[in-house]
Amino acid sequence: MDKFNSKHIPFLVLATMIVSIKTYPTIYTKNGGRDSWVAMIIASIIFLAFIVYVVKGALKHNCFNVYRIYTSAVGKSLGSFLVGLLVVTFFLTLVESAAVFSNSLHNHMLIDTPIWYFLLFFIPATLYTVKRDLVAIITVTLIGITLVTISGINLAMLTAQYKRFDYLFPIFDRGLTVGFIKCTLQILALFGGSLTILPYLKKLGETKKLVKYLIYSLLFAFQIHLVSLTGLFMTFDVHFVNYMTYPNLFQTQLVSHFRFLEMGELFVMLQIVGGWYLKYVITFYAMLSIIRDMKIETRKIVYYVSGLVFVLGYFIGNDLFFLFRMLNIYTYIALANFIIIPLFIFPIFSKKGLQVPSDTSAN
């Protein structure tokens, strides 16, 4: 794609790191309690430093090929194994997207519509977009993130009258707890989904302003998360939030004008449908890109993966309590493969550089 440049990267970042944290925040607020918004600030600072370091490390050697980076750092055998774990985590992210998308719509909006029916429309549509390649993905991302951002701003204004600032305090009334640390790590793990952008960076024609645009997009995403989380606490108080499955969906039900005009759910439906759709297609394309770098044919894999996601998305998303248990486990898997392992790999790669023969997919 000749016109794909650094200005498109912020849209990919926003699409991959916003929807999970906003859709099911109770995964981490149950650990962090009222202090979760403080944990959000700390995790944001850590992740900003982490992702900038990772991208600068790749820029140093002008290599965004994830497979070559891993194998150069720790050798072909261990590197291939760790890349395999990363690919598995991408696959679990696809299952997360499909399961949460269908379950949230089923439980809060269209309760008579079965899970499989949502997936029947979701999976083929995303597969079609992915098979249309990078141009289609960037196009739907640009349009989707613009609409999702506008809906989020409108929703924030519509719910402003129901918020009480004093619900945010006191903070650290029990001191620094293990739950607060878990909360910070889980938020960091869900932020880690934006590591999906790495395979896209090798498509860039120029990278001169990449870091600048990346920082801008991360700062924008962080303020969205902070406003969203504090908004939930100011609306319901943390003790009520922790008993909700998808708090943002409950929050929109407060919006009413003239006793009959209710439009909050329209905005949050756009965020859920659009947000999960974008995260799915971006992650799917990134996963296929890494698999191709490993010299594996992906022509049939796209259909096998889509079919398996459909089956797992149905069985996991069909039970709300089981889904949230799986999401809790998923955050720690994402922490390991999106944060901890790259934090080990990229310093080594930055020091050693490319240690394998060059090929046409190096950049």
KEGUVEX-231328 format. One record per residue (C-alpha): residue number from 1; residue in one letter; x, y, z. Coordinates in steps of 0.05 Angstrom, whole numbers, padded with zeros to 5 digits. Last residue first. Example, Ala and Ser with C-alpha at 12.3 -4.5 7.8 and 13.67 -1.06 7.14 Angstrom:
// residues 2
BAFI   seq   type       c1       c2       c3
BAFI     2      S    00273   -00021    00143
BAFI     1      A    00246   -00090    00156
//
This chain:
// residues 363
BAFI   seq   type       c1       c2       c3
BAFI   363      N    00230   -00097    00137
BAFI   362      A    00264   -00165    00131
BAFI   361      S    00212   -00196    00086
BAFI   360      T    00257   -00200    00024
BAFI   359      D    00311   -00239    00061
BAFI   358      S    00373   -00224    00101
BAFI   357      P    00411   -00280    00136
BAFI   356      V    00404   -00286    00211
BAFI   355      Q    00438   -00248    00268
BAFI   354      L    00404   -00180    00261
BAFI   353      G    00423   -00133    00318
BAFI   352      K    00459   -00157    00380
BAFI   351      K    00446   -00098    00428
BAFI   350      S    00376   -00079    00405
BAFI   349      F    00359   -00152    00398
BAFI   348      I    00378   -00167    00470
BAFI   347      P    00340   -00106    00496
BAFI   346      F    00281   -00128    00452
BAFI   345      I    00274   -00199    00476
BAFI   344      F    00266   -00193    00551
BAFI   343      L    00215   -00136    00550
BAFI   342      P    00183   -00173    00491
BAFI   341      I    00175   -00234    00538
BAFI   340      I    00144   -00194    00595
BAFI   339      I    00097   -00149    00557
BAFI   338      F    00056   -00180    00501
BAFI   337      N    00070   -00253    00514
BAFI   336      A    00070   -00256    00591
BAFI   335      L    00018   -00201    00603
BAFI   334      A   -00026   -00230    00548
BAFI   333      I   -00026   -00297    00584
BAFI   332      Y   -00042   -00261    00649
BAFI   331      T   -00100   -00223    00618
BAFI   330      Y   -00127   -00287    00585
BAFI   329      I   -00136   -00321    00653
BAFI   328      N   -00184   -00265    00675
BAFI   327      L   -00218   -00268    00608
BAFI   326      M   -00228   -00344    00617
BAFI   325      R   -00261   -00334    00684
BAFI   324      F   -00304   -00279    00653
BAFI   323      L   -00327   -00325    00597
BAFI   322      F   -00343   -00381    00646
BAFI   321      F   -00389   -00334    00684
BAFI   320      L   -00424   -00310    00620
BAFI   319      D   -00434   -00379    00590
BAFI   318      N   -00447   -00378    00515
BAFI   317      G   -00385   -00336    00501
BAFI   316      I   -00337   -00394    00516
BAFI   315      F   -00374   -00447    00476
BAFI   314      Y   -00392   -00400    00418
BAFI   313      G   -00325   -00364    00413
BAFI   312      L   -00290   -00432    00415
BAFI   311      V   -00330   -00457    00355
BAFI   310      F   -00328   -00393    00315
BAFI   309      V   -00254   -00382    00331
BAFI   308      L   -00240   -00453    00305
BAFI   307      G   -00277   -00439    00240
BAFI   306      S   -00241   -00373    00230
BAFI   305      V   -00173   -00404    00244
BAFI   304      Y   -00185   -00461    00196
BAFI   303      Y   -00209   -00413    00142
BAFI   302      V   -00150   -00366    00149
BAFI   301      I   -00102   -00425    00152
BAFI   300      K   -00121   -00446    00081
BAFI   299      R   -00082   -00392    00044
BAFI   298      T   -00034   -00381    00102
BAFI   297      E    00028   -00420    00078
BAFI   296      I    00082   -00422    00131
BAFI   295      K    00149   -00389    00117
BAFI   294      M    00156   -00363    00189
BAFI   293      D    00147   -00292    00161
BAFI   292      R    00081   -00317    00134
BAFI   291      I    00059   -00336    00204
BAFI   290      I    00078   -00267    00228
BAFI   289      S    00035   -00234    00175
BAFI   288      L   -00023   -00281    00189
BAFI   287      M   -00022   -00259    00262
BAFI   286      A   -00020   -00185    00243
BAFI   285      Y   -00079   -00195    00195
BAFI   284      F   -00120   -00229    00249
BAFI   283      T   -00103   -00176    00301
BAFI   282      I   -00125   -00119    00256
BAFI   281      V   -00188   -00157    00235
BAFI   280      Y   -00208   -00174    00307
BAFI   279      K   -00192   -00106    00338
BAFI   278      L   -00233   -00071    00285
BAFI   277      Y   -00294   -00116    00293
BAFI   276      W   -00289   -00110    00369
BAFI   275      G   -00291   -00034    00367
BAFI   274      G   -00345   -00028    00314
BAFI   273      V   -00395   -00074    00346
BAFI   272      I   -00380   -00051    00417
BAFI   271      Q   -00371    00023    00403
BAFI   270      L   -00431    00027    00357
BAFI   269      M   -00473   -00009    00410
BAFI   268      V   -00448    00041    00461
BAFI   267      F   -00473    00099    00419
BAFI   266      L   -00542    00070    00405
BAFI   265      E   -00548    00049    00478
BAFI   264      G   -00544    00122    00499
BAFI   263      M   -00601    00145    00454
BAFI   262      E   -00664    00143    00497
BAFI   261      L   -00717    00194    00479
BAFI   260      F   -00780    00176    00518
BAFI   259      R   -00781    00213    00584
BAFI   258      F   -00765    00280    00551
BAFI   257      H   -00692    00259    00549
BAFI   256      S   -00661    00195    00575
BAFI   255      V   -00591    00171    00588
BAFI   254      L   -00589    00125    00649
BAFI   253      Q   -00588    00063    00606
BAFI   252      T   -00520    00084    00579
BAFI   251      Q   -00487    00069    00646
BAFI   250      F   -00513   -00003    00645
BAFI   249      L   -00479   -00016    00579
BAFI   248      N   -00415    00017    00604
BAFI   247      P   -00416   -00029    00664
BAFI   246      Y   -00410   -00094    00624
BAFI   245      T   -00414   -00150    00676
BAFI   244      M   -00435   -00109    00736
BAFI   243      Y   -00422   -00129    00808
BAFI   242      N   -00355   -00092    00811
BAFI   241      V   -00388   -00028    00786
BAFI   240      F   -00435   -00027    00847
BAFI   239      H   -00378   -00025    00897
BAFI   238      V   -00338    00022    00853
BAFI   237      D   -00388    00079    00856
BAFI   236      F   -00444    00082    00804
BAFI   235      T   -00435    00145    00763
BAFI   234      M   -00369    00173    00790
BAFI   233      F   -00337    00104    00787
BAFI   232      L   -00360    00094    00715
BAFI   231      G   -00335    00163    00694
BAFI   230      T   -00269    00150    00728
BAFI   229      L   -00261    00089    00683
BAFI   228      S   -00283    00123    00619
BAFI   227      V   -00243    00188    00630
BAFI   226      L   -00181    00147    00648
BAFI   225      H   -00188    00101    00588
BAFI   224      I   -00199    00158    00539
BAFI   223      Q   -00141    00196    00570
BAFI   222      F   -00096    00136    00559
BAFI   221      A   -00118    00129    00486
BAFI   220      F   -00100    00201    00470
BAFI   219      L   -00032    00194    00504
BAFI   218      L   -00020    00130    00465
BAFI   217      S   -00039    00162    00398
BAFI   216      Y    00007    00222    00409
BAFI   215      I    00065    00176    00430
BAFI   214      L    00057    00134    00367
BAFI   213      Y    00053    00196    00323
BAFI   212      K    00120    00220    00351
BAFI   211      V    00152    00152    00347
BAFI   210      L    00134    00143    00274
BAFI   209      K    00156    00212    00251
BAFI   208      K    00216    00188    00209
BAFI   207      T    00188    00119    00194
BAFI   206      E    00179    00122    00118
BAFI   205      G    00147    00073    00069
BAFI   204      L    00112    00034    00124
BAFI   203      K    00095   -00038    00109
BAFI   202      K    00145   -00064    00161
BAFI   201      L    00107   -00026    00213
BAFI   200      Y    00045   -00069    00204
BAFI   199      P    00077   -00130    00237
BAFI   198      L    00090   -00087    00299
BAFI   197      I    00019   -00059    00306
BAFI   196      T   -00004   -00120    00345
BAFI   195      L    00036   -00093    00404
BAFI   194      S   -00029   -00054    00415
BAFI   193      G   -00055   -00115    00453
BAFI   192      G   -00005   -00098    00508
BAFI   191      F   -00054   -00047    00537
BAFI   190      L   -00094   -00107    00561
BAFI   189      A   -00032   -00134    00596
BAFI   188      L   -00017   -00066    00628
BAFI   187      I   -00087   -00063    00655
BAFI   186      Q   -00078   -00133    00684
BAFI   185      L   -00011   -00114    00714
BAFI   184      T   -00039   -00052    00748
BAFI   183      C   -00098   -00090    00776
BAFI   182      K   -00053   -00145    00803
BAFI   181      I   -00011   -00091    00838
BAFI   180      F   -00074   -00060    00867
BAFI   179      G   -00099   -00128    00890
BAFI   178      V   -00033   -00141    00926
BAFI   177      T   -00048   -00079    00968
BAFI   176      L   -00018   -00010    00977
BAFI   175      G   -00056    00022    01034
BAFI   174      R   -00126    00004    01055
BAFI   173      D   -00154    00075    01044
BAFI   172      F   -00109    00079    00983
BAFI   171      I   -00157    00128    00950
BAFI   170      P   -00214    00162    00986
BAFI   169      F   -00245    00183    00939
BAFI   168      L   -00269    00174    00868
BAFI   167      Y   -00342    00175    00889
BAFI   166      D   -00333    00248    00909
BAFI   165      F   -00336    00269    00835
BAFI   164      R   -00409    00251    00827
BAFI   163      K   -00433    00234    00756
BAFI   162      Y   -00504    00231    00730
BAFI   161      Q   -00502    00298    00694
BAFI   160      A   -00441    00278    00653
BAFI   159      T   -00477    00218    00621
BAFI   158      L   -00497    00252    00556
BAFI   157      M   -00430    00288    00550
BAFI   156      A   -00389    00224    00558
BAFI   155      L   -00435    00188    00509
BAFI   154      N   -00425    00242    00456
BAFI   153      I   -00350    00238    00463
BAFI   152      G   -00352    00162    00458
BAFI   151      S   -00397    00164    00396
BAFI   150      I   -00347    00212    00362
BAFI   149      T   -00289    00166    00380
BAFI   148      V   -00326    00104    00353
BAFI   147      L   -00343    00140    00288
BAFI   146      T   -00270    00162    00276
BAFI   145      I   -00244    00094    00298
BAFI   144      G   -00289    00059    00248
BAFI   143      I   -00274    00102    00187
BAFI   142      L   -00199    00099    00194
BAFI   141      T   -00201    00026    00214
BAFI   140      V   -00247    00007    00156
BAFI   139      T   -00198    00038    00107
BAFI   138      I   -00135    00010    00140
BAFI   137      I   -00163   -00060    00139
BAFI   136      A   -00187   -00055    00067
BAFI   135      V   -00120   -00030    00042
BAFI   134      L   -00082   -00083    00081
BAFI   133      D   -00113   -00145    00051
BAFI   132      R   -00182   -00160    00022
BAFI   131      K   -00176   -00228    00056
BAFI   130      V   -00178   -00194    00124
BAFI   129      T   -00242   -00156    00106
BAFI   128      Y   -00277   -00220    00082
BAFI   127      L   -00256   -00258    00144
BAFI   126      T   -00284   -00202    00188
BAFI   125      A   -00352   -00207    00154
BAFI   124      P   -00352   -00283    00155
BAFI   123      I   -00337   -00285    00230
BAFI   122      F   -00386   -00231    00254
BAFI   121      F   -00450   -00252    00218
BAFI   120      L   -00452   -00324    00241
BAFI   119      L   -00420   -00303    00306
BAFI   118      F   -00482   -00262    00324
BAFI   117      Y   -00526   -00322    00307
BAFI   116      W   -00482   -00370    00347
BAFI   115      I   -00494   -00329    00410
BAFI   114      P   -00569   -00336    00408
BAFI   113      T   -00617   -00277    00397
BAFI   112      D   -00670   -00274    00451
BAFI   111      I   -00626   -00230    00495
BAFI   110      L   -00616   -00177    00442
BAFI   109      M   -00588   -00118    00481
BAFI   108      H   -00554   -00135    00547
BAFI   107      N   -00538   -00209    00550
BAFI   106      H   -00535   -00225    00476
BAFI   105      L   -00499   -00162    00454
BAFI   104      S   -00446   -00171    00509
BAFI   103      N   -00439   -00246    00494
BAFI   102      S   -00430   -00238    00419
BAFI   101      F   -00376   -00185    00423
BAFI   100      V   -00343   -00216    00484
BAFI    99      A   -00336   -00284    00450
BAFI    98      A   -00314   -00260    00382
BAFI    97      S   -00262   -00210    00408
BAFI    96      E   -00235   -00258    00461
BAFI    95      V   -00229   -00314    00410
BAFI    94      L   -00189   -00267    00365
BAFI    93      T   -00146   -00248    00424
BAFI    92      L   -00135   -00322    00438
BAFI    91      F   -00108   -00327    00367
BAFI    90      F   -00060   -00269    00379
BAFI    89      T   -00037   -00304    00442
BAFI    88      V   -00024   -00367    00402
BAFI    87      V    00017   -00326    00353
BAFI    86      L    00058   -00298    00410
BAFI    85      L    00069   -00368    00438
BAFI    84      G    00093   -00390    00369
BAFI    83      V    00140   -00330    00368
BAFI    82      L    00168   -00355    00434
BAFI    81      F    00180   -00424    00405
BAFI    80      S    00211   -00397    00341
BAFI    79      G    00258   -00354    00383
BAFI    78      L    00278   -00413    00427
BAFI    77      S    00297   -00455    00367
BAFI    76      K    00324   -00400    00321
BAFI    75      G    00368   -00363    00371
BAFI    74      V    00353   -00316    00428
BAFI    73      A    00356   -00245    00399
BAFI    72      S    00362   -00258    00325
BAFI    71      T    00306   -00310    00328
BAFI    70      Y    00259   -00261    00363
BAFI    69      I    00274   -00202    00317
BAFI    68      R    00272   -00246    00254
BAFI    67      Y    00202   -00272    00273
BAFI    66      V    00177   -00203    00291
BAFI    65      N    00197   -00172    00224
BAFI    64      F    00200   -00099    00242
BAFI    63      C    00273   -00088    00224
BAFI    62      N    00307   -00021    00212
BAFI    61      H    00363   -00039    00261
BAFI    60      K    00352    00020    00307
BAFI    59      L    00279    00025    00286
BAFI    58      A    00264   -00042    00319
BAFI    57      G    00295   -00018    00385
BAFI    56      K    00259    00048    00378
BAFI    55      V    00193    00011    00371
BAFI    54      V    00206   -00031    00433
BAFI    53      Y    00230    00029    00475
BAFI    52      V    00169    00070    00455
BAFI    51      I    00124    00012    00472
BAFI    50      F    00154    00003    00542
BAFI    49      A    00158    00077    00562
BAFI    48      L    00085    00087    00543
BAFI    47      F    00067    00022    00578
BAFI    46      I    00098    00043    00643
BAFI    45      I    00064    00111    00643
BAFI    44      S   -00003    00082    00625
BAFI    43      A    00003    00027    00678
BAFI    42      I    00014    00081    00731
BAFI    41      I   -00046    00122    00708
BAFI    40      M   -00092    00061    00704
BAFI    39      A   -00069    00039    00773
BAFI    38      V   -00093    00106    00799
BAFI    37      W   -00160    00093    00765
BAFI    36      S   -00162    00025    00798
BAFI    35      D   -00155    00055    00868
BAFI    34      R   -00231    00048    00879
BAFI    33      G   -00224   -00027    00876
BAFI    32      G   -00158   -00053    00847
BAFI    31      N   -00173   -00127    00846
BAFI    30      K   -00247   -00124    00828
BAFI    29      T   -00230   -00065    00783
BAFI    28      Y   -00186   -00110    00740
BAFI    27      I   -00236   -00158    00708
BAFI    26      T   -00291   -00108    00725
BAFI    25      P   -00267   -00066    00666
BAFI    24      Y   -00303   -00110    00614
BAFI    23      T   -00319   -00066    00553
BAFI    22      K   -00273   -00006    00565
BAFI    21      I   -00209   -00045    00576
BAFI    20      S   -00222   -00091    00517
BAFI    19      V   -00244   -00036    00468
BAFI    18      I   -00187    00013    00475
BAFI    17      M   -00120   -00021    00459
BAFI    16      T   -00127   -00050    00389
BAFI    15      A   -00168    00003    00352
BAFI    14      L   -00131    00061    00384
BAFI    13      V   -00063    00034    00363
BAFI    12      L   -00087    00020    00292
BAFI    11      F   -00114    00091    00286
BAFI    10      P   -00049    00120    00314
BAFI     9      I   -00010    00081    00260
BAFI     8      H   -00043    00114    00200
BAFI     7      K   -00002    00178    00206
BAFI     6      S    00062    00136    00201
BAFI     5      N    00048    00118    00129
BAFI     4      F    00007    00074    00083
BAFI     3      K    00002    00112    00017
BAFI     2      D    00038    00061   -00026
BAFI     1      M    00000    00000    00000
//
